[in-house]
């Protein structure tokens, strides 16, 4: 189970528990605010998170006094003793709402164990995770895929004129020079044109904890693409953004590995914040009319979804295409239902799978169709 999704489910369950069993007037808005608080504060420090959530969920002093008991009952078993459920209340059913009450604390496992496991698996704060490695197995295939991708994505015309037998301009200098061999008769006109330039690529790779298990094929592909063209730049992000282009261009990367990435790898999920930092910082100049932006992520962002939308709108306005690679997009029955993916879809040129080398091998053809 991936950790951001698990956190979302736990917080939604806690909101429902407060509403049904403790008569709090809370709902979806409070769930979203609680997730944002967890994103900003992290859940490693329970005391700070408890204080933040008390402000989110409590509308009165009386509710604030009851909040701690509800928090302990749902997430913890003080002193290791499971808490009995509070007295049954008649749930207040809203129009269209389900009448099924959420699981009570203690069901499906000890509440304290559940809280500690969740805390260990997900924290949006900075993580000190070893940098990922690049698997050399399958690298030759990815190099061939990169060659094909570069060859199939020629976009903007170059400024300079180049010799072209079917060009739209007659090259007088070359025509006169060639006529010397035929006694000054220009028997064959020499032509030139502005050739199409190869596309630029910007790869933005989600290195959060939920994506680490899916990243190996994408890192191998990014390594191959950066080796095959100087017009590719690669970045990873978790709670911060970092460029890894130079490391990926090194042919020894599969054996030497990547440098320490600190808070750009293995931490929390801040997709919108990092993409917005990319569009507003010095890297924004990399995105032009001949740039293809490739985002590799599961779209599980518990941060500011408005920031994600702003960033994608900016990228789509500048780039030739914005392509989202999702590790589950090729799974039967897949639907982009997370909040982040729903916000992203209107700005995407294509949503494609990227769970394995076979998915990435199909990328050149898929991109060519998206650009047609």
C-alpha positions in Angstrom: 0.0 0.0 0.0 1.5 3.4 -0.9 2.0 5.7 2.0 0.4 9.0 0.8 -2.8 7.1 -0.1 -2.8 5.4 3.2 -2.4 8.7 5.0 -5.3 10.1 3.1 -7.5 7.2 4.0 -6.5 7.4 7.7 -7.3 11.1 7.8 -10.6 10.6 6.0 -11.4 7.9 8.5 -10.5 10.1 11.4 -12.8 12.8 10.1 -15.7 10.4 9.7 -15.0 9.0 13.2 -15.1 12.6 14.7 -18.4 13.2 12.8 -20.2 9.9 13.6 -18.9 9.1 17.0 -18.1 12.4 18.6 -20.6 14.7 17.0 -18.1 17.0 15.4 -19.5 19.1 12.4 -16.6 18.2 10.1 -16.4 16.9 6.6 -14.3 17.0 3.4 -13.0 20.5 3.8 -11.5 19.6 7.2 -10.0 16.4 5.8 -8.2 18.5 3.1 -7.0 21.0 5.6 -5.7 18.2 7.9 -3.8 16.7 5.0 -2.3 20.1 4.2 -1.2 20.5 7.8 0.4 17.0 7.7 2.2 18.1 4.5 3.6 21.2 6.1 4.4 19.8 9.6 5.1 16.1 8.9 3.8 13.4 11.2 7.0 12.5 12.9 6.2 15.1 15.7 2.9 13.9 17.0 2.6 16.8 19.5 2.8 19.5 16.8 0.5 17.6 14.5 -2.1 17.1 17.3 -2.1 20.8 18.0 -2.5 21.7 14.3 -5.4 19.2 13.8 -7.1 20.4 17.0 -7.3 23.9 15.3 -8.6 22.3 12.1 -11.3 20.1 13.6 -12.5 22.0 16.6 -15.1 24.7 16.2 -15.5 25.4 19.9 -13.7 25.2 23.2 -15.8 22.2 24.2 -14.9 20.3 21.0 -11.2 21.2 21.5 -11.4 19.6 25.0 -12.9 16.4 23.5 -10.5 16.3 20.5 -7.5 14.8 22.4 -9.6 11.8 23.7 -10.8 11.2 20.1 -7.3 11.5 18.7 -5.9 9.0 21.2 -8.8 6.6 20.7 -8.4 6.6 16.9 -4.6 6.7 16.5 -3.2 5.5 19.8 -3.8 3.0 22.6 -2.3 4.9 25.6 0.1 2.7 27.7 -0.5 -0.1 25.2 -4.1 -0.7 26.3 -6.7 -0.7 23.5 -9.4 1.9 24.0 -13.0 0.9 24.2 -15.2 2.6 21.6 -17.1 5.6 22.9 -20.8 5.4 23.6 -22.7 4.7 20.4 -24.3 7.8 18.9 -26.9 8.0 16.3 -25.0 9.2 13.3 -26.1 12.5 11.6 -26.7 11.4 8.0 -26.3 14.2 5.4 -28.2 14.0 2.1 -26.3 11.7 -0.2 -24.0 10.5 2.6 -23.4 6.9 3.4 -24.9 5.5 6.6 -22.0 3.2 7.2 -20.0 4.3 10.2 -16.2 4.1 9.9 -14.2 1.4 11.6 -13.9 1.9 15.3 -10.5 2.2 16.9 -9.0 -1.1 17.6 -10.7 -2.8 14.6 -8.3 -4.2 12.1 -5.3 -4.0 14.5 -4.0 -2.0 17.5 -4.4 1.7 17.1 -1.0 2.5 18.4 0.6 0.0 16.0 -1.2 1.5 13.1 -0.2 5.1 14.0 3.5 4.1 14.5 3.5 2.2 11.2 2.0 5.1 9.3 4.4 7.6 10.9 7.4 5.4 9.9 6.2 5.1 6.3 5.1 8.6 5.5 6.4 12.0 6.5 6.4 15.0 4.1 9.5 16.3 5.9 13.1 16.1 4.7 14.4 12.5 4.5 18.0 11.3 4.5 17.6 8.4 2.1 20.6 6.9 0.2 20.6 8.0 -3.5 19.0 5.6 -6.0 21.1 3.3 -8.2 20.9 2.9 -11.9 20.5 -0.7 -13.0 22.7 -1.5 -16.0 20.5 -4.4 -17.1 18.5 -3.3 -20.1 20.6 -0.2 -20.6 21.5 -1.0 -24.2 17.8 -1.2 -25.0 17.1 2.1 -23.4 19.9 3.7 -25.4 18.2 2.5 -28.5 14.9 3.8 -27.3 16.5 7.2 -26.6 17.9 7.3 -30.1 14.5 6.6 -31.6 12.8 9.2 -29.4 15.3 11.9 -30.4 14.9 11.0 -34.1 11.1 11.1 -34.0 10.7 14.4 -32.2 11.9 17.2 -34.4 9.9 20.3 -33.7 11.1 23.9 -34.3 13.0 25.1 -37.3 16.7 26.1 -36.9 17.6 29.7 -37.7 20.5 28.9 -40.0 20.0 27.8 -43.6 21.3 24.3 -44.4 21.7 22.5 -47.8 18.5 20.7 -48.7 17.7 19.3 -52.2 14.0 20.1 -51.6 14.6 23.4 -49.8 12.4 26.4 -50.5 15.4 28.8 -51.2 17.8 28.7 -54.1 21.4 28.9 -52.8 23.1 31.1 -55.4 26.6 30.7 -54.0 26.5 27.0 -54.1 24.8 27.0 -57.5 27.5 29.2 -59.0 30.3 27.2 -57.4 28.8 24.0 -58.8 28.5 25.5 -62.3 32.3 25.7 -62.6 32.4 22.0 -63.4 29.9 22.5 -66.3 31.6 25.4 -68.0 29.6 28.1 -66.1 26.2 26.6 -66.9 24.0 26.2 -63.8 22.6 22.9 -64.8 21.5 22.0 -61.3 20.1 24.5 -58.8 21.3 24.1 -55.2 18.7 24.7 -52.6 18.7 25.3 -48.8 16.2 25.5 -46.0 15.8 25.8 -42.2 16.1 22.2 -40.9 13.9 21.0 -38.1 15.8 20.9 -34.8 15.7 18.0 -32.4 13.4 18.6 -29.5 14.5 19.6 -26.0 13.5 17.4 -23.1 12.9 18.2 -19.5 12.5 15.2 -17.3 10.9 15.7 -13.8 11.1 12.5 -11.8 9.1 12.1 -8.6 11.5 10.7 -6.0 9.1 10.6 -3.0 8.8 7.6 -0.9 5.7 6.3 -2.7 7.5 6.4 -6.0 10.9 4.9 -5.1 9.8 1.4 -5.9 8.8 2.4 -9.4 11.8 4.6 -10.3 14.3 2.1 -11.6 13.1 1.9 -15.3 12.6 5.7 -15.4 16.1 6.4 -14.1 17.6 4.0 -16.6 15.7 5.8 -19.4 16.7 9.2 -18.1 20.4 8.1 -18.0 20.1 6.9 -21.6 18.4 10.0 -22.9 20.9 12.4 -21.2 23.8 10.4 -22.8 22.2 10.5 -26.3 21.4 14.2 -26.5 22.7 17.4 -25.0 19.3 18.9 -25.3 17.9 16.8 -22.3 17.9 18.0 -18.7 16.8 15.8 -15.8 15.5 16.6 -12.3 14.3 14.7 -9.2 12.1 16.0 -6.5 10.6 15.0 -3.2 10.4 17.8 -0.7 12.9 19.8 -2.8 14.0 19.9 -6.4 17.5 19.0 -7.7 19.1 18.6 -11.1 20.9 15.4 -11.9 21.7 15.9 -15.6 25.5 15.9 -15.2 25.5 12.7 -13.1 23.2 11.0 -15.6 25.5 11.9 -18.6 28.4 10.1 -17.0 28.6 6.7 -18.7 29.9 5.3 -15.4 26.6 6.2 -13.6 25.4 2.6 -13.4 28.5 1.6 -11.5 29.2 4.8 -9.5 25.6 5.7 -8.8 24.1 9.1 -8.2 25.4 11.6 -5.7 23.6 12.2 -2.4 20.2 13.9 -3.2 19.3 14.8 0.4 15.7 16.2 0.5 15.2 15.6 -3.2 14.8 11.8 -2.8 12.9 9.5 -0.5 10.9 12.1 1.4 7.3 13.4 1.2 5.1 14.2 -1.8 5.2 17.9 -2.8 4.5 17.7 -6.5 2.8 21.0 -6.9 5.3 23.0 -4.8 8.3 21.6 -6.7 6.8 22.0 -10.1 5.8 25.6 -9.3 9.4 26.2 -8.0 10.6 24.9 -11.3 8.4 27.2 -13.4 9.2 30.3 -11.3 12.9 29.7 -10.8 16.0 29.9 -13.0 15.1 26.6 -14.7 12.0 28.1 -16.3 14.1 29.2 -19.2 14.6 25.6 -20.2 11.0 25.3 -21.3 10.5 26.7 -24.8 8.3 26.1 -27.8 10.5 23.1 -28.8 10.6 21.5 -25.3 8.8 18.3 -24.3 8.2 18.2 -20.5 8.0 14.6 -19.2 6.7 14.2 -15.6 7.1 10.8 -13.9 4.8 10.6 -10.9 1.8 8.9 -9.3 0.1 12.2 -8.8 -0.5 11.6 -5.0 0.1 15.2 -3.8 -1.3 16.0 -0.3 0.0 19.6 -0.6 -1.4 22.6 -2.4 -3.3 21.3 -5.5 -3.7 24.9 -6.6 0.1 25.1 -6.9 0.1 22.0 -9.0 -2.5 23.4 -11.4 -0.7 26.8 -11.7 2.6 25.0 -12.5 1.0 22.7 -15.1 -0.8 25.7 -16.7 2.5 27.5 -17.0 4.3 24.5 -18.4 1.6 23.8 -21.0 1.6 27.4 -22.1 5.4 27.4 -22.8 6.2 23.8 -23.9 5.5 21.9 -27.1 3.9 19.1 -24.9 3.5 18.0 -21.3 3.5 14.3 -20.9 2.7 12.5 -17.6 4.1 9.0 -17.1 2.2 7.2 -14.4 3.5 3.8 -13.0 -0.1 2.4 -12.9 -1.5 3.9 -16.1 -1.1 0.5 -17.9 -3.0 -1.4 -15.2 -6.4 -2.8 -16.3 -9.1 -0.6 -14.8 -6.8 2.3 -14.0 -8.5 5.6 -13.6 -6.7 8.9 -12.7 -8.9 9.5 -9.7 -6.4 11.1 -7.2 -6.9 14.9 -6.6 -3.5 15.6 -8.2 -4.2 13.7 -11.4 -7.7 15.2 -11.8 -6.1 18.7 -11.6 -3.4 17.7 -14.0 -5.4 16.1 -16.8 -6.6 19.2 -18.6 -3.0 20.3 -19.1 -1.5 17.1 -20.4 -0.7 16.2 -24.0 -0.7 12.5 -23.0 -1.0 10.2 -19.9 1.1 7.1 -20.5 2.3 4.1 -18.5 5.9 3.8 -17.3 6.0 0.7 -15.0 8.6 -1.2 -17.0 11.1 -1.0 -19.9 8.3 -2.1 -22.4 6.3 0.9 -21.5 9.2 3.3 -22.1 10.1 1.5 -25.3 6.7 2.6 -26.6 7.3 6.2 -25.6 8.7 7.4 -29.0 5.7 6.3 -31.0 3.3 7.6 -28.3 5.0 11.0 -28.3 5.0 11.2 -32.1 1.2 10.7 -32.0 0.7 13.3 -29.3 2.7 15.9 -31.3 1.0 15.1 -34.6 
